[in-house]
Amino acid sequence: MTATRQRPAVADLDERGTLTVSDRTVERIAAQVVTEVEGAGGAANRVLGVAVGGEDPDNSAKVTAKVHGDTAALDVRLSLSYPRSVGRTTENVRRHLMRRVAELTGLTVSRVDVTVTALHTVTNASRRVQ
C-alpha cells in the first residue's frame, strides 16, 4: 500500500496579498544602481538649491523617486567623468536604471530624468612642481 501526498493548491496571485515598495526604497536602490555605470558619480548635497561641499564622484548619485501603483518615475542628479560623452553616458545611466530597478523591485520605470551637476577629470593624487 502506498500513500499519495497531494500538494496544497497554490492560491491565485490576487489572494496572496500585495507588495508595496516605498519611494525611499526605490531611491536607495536607484542610487546604488547608478554606481554600476562606468563614468557616473555622485552629486553635491544642496541646501535651498545651493551646493554645500564639493561634487563627489565617489559618493552615490542623488535620486528622487515617485511610485504610483506598479510604476516608478526617477529624477537623478549625478556627476560624470570627463572627457566621456555626456549624451552617451546619461543614456547608459537611463537604460541601466530602467532595467535594474525593474529587476530588483518588480516596478516598471516609466521615466528617468537625469541632471548632470558636474564633470570630473581624472587627476593624479601626487603633483610635482616643474
C-alpha positions as CSV (number, residue, x, y, z in Angstrom):
1,M,0.0,0.0,0.0
2,T,1.4,3.4,-1.0
3,A,0.3,6.7,0.3
4,T,0.0,9.6,-2.1
5,R,0.7,13.1,-0.9
6,Q,-1.2,15.8,-2.6
7,R,0.3,19.3,-2.7
8,P,-1.9,22.1,-1.5
9,A,-3.3,24.3,-4.3
10,V,-1.4,27.4,-4.9
11,A,-3.6,30.5,-4.2
12,D,-4.2,32.9,-7.0
13,L,-1.8,35.9,-7.0
14,D,-4.7,38.2,-6.1
15,E,-5.4,36.2,-2.9
16,R,-1.8,36.2,-1.7
17,G,-1.7,39.9,-0.9
18,T,0.1,42.9,-2.3
19,L,3.7,44.2,-2.3
20,T,4.3,47.9,-1.7
21,V,7.7,49.4,-2.4
22,S,8.2,52.8,-0.9
23,D,9.6,55.8,-2.7
24,R,12.6,55.9,-0.4
25,T,13.4,52.2,-1.1
26,V,13.4,52.8,-4.8
27,E,15.6,55.9,-4.3
28,R,18.2,53.9,-2.4
29,I,18.2,51.1,-4.9
30,A,18.5,53.5,-7.9
31,A,21.3,55.5,-6.2
32,Q,23.3,52.2,-5.8
33,V,22.5,51.1,-9.4
34,V,23.9,54.4,-10.8
35,T,27.3,53.4,-9.3
36,E,27.3,50.3,-11.6
37,V,27.6,52.6,-14.7
38,E,31.2,53.5,-15.6
39,G,31.8,57.2,-15.6
40,A,28.8,58.2,-13.4
41,G,29.4,59.6,-9.9
42,G,27.8,61.4,-7.0
43,A,26.3,64.9,-6.7
44,A,26.9,67.5,-4.1
45,N,24.4,68.0,-1.2
46,R,22.3,71.1,-1.8
47,V,20.5,73.4,0.6
48,L,18.0,75.8,-0.9
49,G,19.4,75.0,-4.3
50,V,23.0,75.9,-3.4
51,A,25.7,73.3,-3.4
52,V,27.1,72.6,0.0
53,G,30.5,70.9,-0.2
54,G,32.0,69.7,-3.5
55,E,30.8,67.4,-6.1
56,D,32.0,63.9,-5.1
57,P,32.3,61.3,-7.8
58,D,32.9,58.6,-5.2
59,N,29.6,59.1,-3.5
60,S,26.2,57.9,-4.8
61,A,24.0,60.0,-7.0
62,K,21.0,61.8,-5.6
63,V,17.8,60.2,-6.6
64,T,14.1,61.2,-6.1
65,A,11.5,58.5,-6.9
66,K,7.8,58.7,-7.2
67,V,6.0,55.4,-7.1
68,H,2.4,55.1,-8.4
69,G,1.0,51.6,-8.3
70,D,3.4,49.4,-10.2
71,T,5.2,52.3,-12.0
72,A,8.1,54.5,-10.8
73,A,9.5,57.8,-12.1
74,L,13.0,58.8,-11.2
75,D,14.8,62.1,-11.0
76,V,18.6,61.6,-10.8
77,R,21.4,64.2,-10.1
78,L,24.9,63.0,-10.8
79,S,28.4,63.9,-12.0
80,L,30.2,62.4,-14.9
81,S,33.8,61.7,-15.7
82,Y,35.3,64.0,-18.4
83,P,36.0,63.5,-21.4
84,R,33.3,60.9,-21.7
85,S,30.3,61.8,-23.9
86,V,27.7,63.3,-21.7
87,G,24.8,62.2,-24.0
88,R,26.1,58.6,-24.3
89,T,26.8,58.2,-20.6
90,T,23.5,59.7,-19.5
91,E,21.7,57.4,-21.9
92,N,23.6,54.4,-20.5
93,V,22.6,55.5,-17.0
94,R,18.9,55.9,-18.1
95,R,18.8,52.4,-19.7
96,H,20.7,50.7,-16.9
97,L,18.4,52.3,-14.2
98,M,15.2,51.3,-16.1
99,R,16.4,47.7,-16.4
100,R,18.0,47.1,-13.0
101,V,15.3,48.9,-10.9
102,A,12.7,46.8,-12.7
103,E,14.6,43.6,-12.0
104,L,15.2,44.5,-8.3
105,T,11.8,45.9,-7.4
106,G,9.3,44.5,-9.9
107,L,8.2,48.0,-10.8
108,T,8.1,49.4,-14.3
109,V,10.3,52.5,-14.6
110,S,8.3,54.9,-16.8
111,R,10.7,57.9,-16.8
112,V,14.3,58.7,-15.8
113,D,15.2,62.4,-15.7
114,V,19.0,63.0,-15.4
115,T,20.6,66.2,-14.3
116,V,24.4,66.4,-14.7
117,T,25.7,68.6,-11.9
118,A,29.5,68.4,-12.7
119,L,32.2,66.9,-14.9
120,H,35.2,65.4,-13.3
121,T,38.6,64.9,-14.8
122,V,40.8,62.1,-13.7
123,T,43.8,63.6,-11.9
124,N,46.8,62.0,-10.2
125,A,46.9,62.4,-6.5
126,S,50.5,63.4,-6.5
127,R,51.6,66.5,-8.4
128,R,55.1,67.8,-8.8
129,V,56.4,71.2,-9.5
130,Q,58.3,71.6,-12.8
